Amino acid sequence: MFPLAGKEFPRSADELVEAIQNALGRVLTLAKGDAVTAEGGKYPSIKKLKVNLNNATVSAADPPPKPKPTGKREPGISVDQFEVSCKPLKYEQNKLDLELKAAGVKLDFARDKKGQPLLVLAGAKDGYVQATMSKADIESLARTVAEAAAKQQGIKIEGLDLSLTSEGTRSLAADVRVKAKKMMVSGVLHITGRVDVDDELNATVSKLKVDGEGMIGTMAAGLVKGKLKPYEGKVFPLMTFSLGDVTLRDLKIDAKKDVQVSAEFGSK
């Protein structure tokens, strides 16, 4: 599902491209070039619709809420080939690679509760979506949180070891060991947590726990615990848009190298 700029539904392929791109530009800082292209077909039928968000950055302080349609819909457009590429999409220190490809796509026109036009994914013959975040980026994020807390007490973070394990098809367990030092005294910080992914590709953080080993580790644990509290139960969208009426199937999380979430959808 994509928000559309303007007050009216697009009446041509050019208007559709402009409406999608302008709406995305409200919440993302887009890279140079055309972010949205439509090729072939006779409107409202389109051969290929592509949304290129490579190197785009989320410009809002928090990820924007996904739009929700209300009221009656109208017939929208049909697309033979639909593609979305985010390689990567950047949010604060985080980078996420996302790729979506679908065939035989139907998109309805709708409006949200404020009357803003929307493009809703109503159906697809078949499709595939994959989101990937590198282990290095996750380690960097964890280290940034630890260093921000430790710096207040003159504690130096000397090393970080991250272990990620798949727990079932939709959950991921994280185990982080951080080496900390203050003056000549060292200690270890141990942080654990869990991430669960739902059908809308929202990742929810839970079961965050922190313990310390040694005097410095115990001191640092008390500081980091406060920094972690706002993340408990926090939801991070892995996609900047909703999948509308489409239901994911065969959703899998792979943490062997990078963290990869993949799923298929469609009637095929």
Summary of the structure (lengths in Angstrom):
residues: 268
radius of gyration: 21.4
end to end distance: 20.4
largest distance: 72.4
contacts: 882
relative contact order: 0.14
helix: 19%
strand: 52%
